[in-house]
């Protein structure tokens, strides 16, 4: 539960254990600890089919290596956003997020 006393619904996370634990503490309930890209690809494909999932957060190191980018750009699938792991010193690539929002919704976002 988050500090409002409710679980965050409709958002899933695929990440390493350390990053996933932090999101769990924030109230995210659909969390999957992923160790390798093959496992990430399988789980991501399953999550793309779930109707109750609207946003999927995936650690950048996992999604960059998968071969399913064209599937996550489909209008009917959940929005997939890559995030750095907590151990990475990178900033979130806002241009990628803006591109995904444009592809999913047709709305141009300036970040």
N, C-alpha and C positions, 0 to 999 in steps of 0.2 A: 504494500500500500504506500502511496505517496503521502505527502504531508497534508493533503486534503481528505485523507481517509478513504480514497477510492483507487482501484487499480486502473491503469491506463489501458484502454481497450482499442482495438483496431490497428495497433502498431506492433510490428514484430521486429526482432533484432537477431542478426547472425553475426557473431563476433567471438573473439578469444575470451577465455574465462575472466580475465581481469576487467576488460571493458564491459562484458555482459553483467558482471556482478554490480558494477556501478549503476547501470541502467535498472537493474532489479531493485536496488535500493531506492531509486527514484520512482518506482511504482509500475514499471513496465512488466507485464506478465508473460507475454509470448516471447521468451528469450531462448535462444539456442546457442550452446557453446559449440563452436566449430573449430576443428583442428586442421583441416586441409581443404584445398579447393574442390576436390571431388565431392566431399561431403557437403560443402557449401552449395555447389551446383544442384545436387539432389534435393536439398532442403529448400533452396530458393524456388525450384520448379514446383515443389509441393505447395509452398506458400502462395505462389502466383495463382493457384487454383482456388484458394480459400476465399469465399465471398465476404467473410467478416474482417479480413485484413485489408486495410486501405493504404497503409504505408509500411514499407519494409526498409529498415536500416541495416546496411551491410558494411562491415569493415572494409576499407579501401583495399587492403592487401588481399582479400578474398575475391571481391568482384572484379578486380583488374585482371585476374587470371582465368576467369570463367569465359566460356564461349557462348553466353546466352544474352548478350546485350540487346540483340534485336527483339527478343521476347519481352524484355522489360519495357520496351518503348511502345508496346501495343496499348491503345487507348482504354481497353477494358481491364487491363491488369493493374494491380496496385502500383502506387508510386514507389520506386526504389531509389533510395538516397544513400550514397556512400559516405561513410564517416571515417575519420582516422581512428586508430586505436588509441587508447590512453597513453600508450608507450611511445607513439609517434609524436614528433614535434611539428607536424604539418598543420596548416590551417585547412578547414573544410573548403573545398573548391566550389565557391558560390556560383561560378559560371556553369558548372555541370548541373547544379541544382536548378538554376534558372532554365537551362535547356530542357531538363526533364519536366519541369512544370509546364513549359511551353508545349512540349510534345504531348503531354497528358491532357491538358486543358485547353490549349490554344491561346492561353493568356501570356502575353509578353511581360516578364518580370524584370525590373531593374534592381540589381543588388549592388 
